[in-house]
């Protein structure tokens, strides 16, 4: 992924917005956030292009990378064209240079 990549972020919740802010701070400026809610209640989203509504995910066209939040089912993403589908976790694994220890289980660890 380079700074000119077109990046789609699926979900305008905590994870999606956090990822957008992080990538923006690292110089990735071509970011679009997609969310199925008509009016996602997020603060700080004004820096990014936002596509909302029931058919938001069908508008994901011509992106190099698509970051999917865990709550978004893959069945909703049938129309993604030749983009690299990835996640925040995968991005972290690829870019972290140290030891990674995972804790699995339910919420409330």
C-alpha positions in Angstrom: 0.0 0.0 0.0 1.4 3.4 -0.9 0.4 7.0 -0.2 -1.5 7.2 -3.5 -3.6 4.1 -2.9 -7.4 4.6 -3.0 -8.5 3.2 0.4 -12.0 2.2 1.4 -12.9 1.8 5.0 -16.1 -0.2 5.8 -17.8 1.0 8.9 -17.8 4.4 10.5 -17.7 3.1 14.1 -14.8 3.2 16.5 -12.6 0.9 14.6 -13.2 2.3 11.1 -12.9 6.0 12.2 -9.8 5.1 14.3 -8.2 3.5 11.3 -9.1 6.4 9.0 -7.5 8.9 11.5 -4.4 6.8 11.8 -3.9 6.3 8.1 -4.5 10.0 7.5 -1.9 10.9 10.1 0.6 8.7 8.2 0.0 10.5 4.9 -2.7 8.3 3.3 -5.1 11.0 2.1 -7.3 9.2 -0.4 -9.7 7.7 2.1 -13.4 7.0 1.8 -15.5 5.6 4.7 -18.6 3.5 3.8 -21.4 2.9 6.3 -24.9 1.5 5.9 -26.4 3.9 8.5 -27.8 7.0 6.9 -26.3 9.2 9.6 -23.5 7.6 11.5 -22.9 9.5 14.8 -19.1 10.0 14.6 -16.9 13.0 15.5 -14.0 13.9 13.3 -15.3 12.4 10.2 -15.3 15.6 8.3 -11.8 15.1 6.9 -12.9 12.0 4.9 -15.3 11.3 2.1 -18.3 9.5 3.5 -20.7 7.2 1.6 -23.8 6.2 3.6 -27.1 4.4 3.2 -28.4 0.9 2.7 -26.6 0.5 -0.6 -23.3 2.1 0.5 -21.3 -1.1 0.1 -22.5 -1.5 -3.5 -20.7 1.8 -4.3 -17.2 0.4 -3.6 -15.6 0.6 -7.0 -12.0 1.3 -8.1 -10.3 1.1 -4.8 -6.9 -0.5 -4.3 -7.5 -1.6 -0.7 -10.7 -2.2 1.3 -10.5 -2.5 5.1 -13.5 -4.4 6.5 -14.5 -4.2 10.2 -15.3 -7.5 11.9 -19.0 -6.7 12.1 -19.5 -6.4 8.4 -20.4 -9.8 6.9 -18.5 -10.9 3.7 -21.9 -11.6 1.9 -22.5 -7.8 1.8 -19.3 -7.4 -0.2 -20.0 -9.4 -3.4 -19.5 -6.5 -5.7 -16.0 -5.4 -4.7 -13.9 -5.3 -7.8 -10.2 -6.5 -7.7 -9.4 -4.6 -4.5 -7.3 -6.1 -1.8 -9.7 -6.9 1.0 -8.0 -6.7 4.4 -8.6 -5.7 8.0 -7.1 -3.5 10.7 -5.7 -6.6 12.4 -4.0 -7.8 9.2 -2.5 -4.4 8.6 -1.1 -4.4 12.1 0.4 -7.9 11.7 2.1 -6.8 8.4 3.5 -3.6 9.7 4.5 -4.3 13.3 8.2 -5.3 13.8 8.1 -6.7 17.3 6.7 -9.8 19.0 2.9 -10.1 18.9 0.9 -11.8 21.6 -2.8 -12.5 21.1 -5.4 -12.9 23.7 -8.5 -14.8 22.5 -11.9 -15.2 24.0 -14.9 -13.1 24.7 -15.4 -9.4 25.4 -14.4 -8.2 28.8 -11.0 -9.9 29.0 
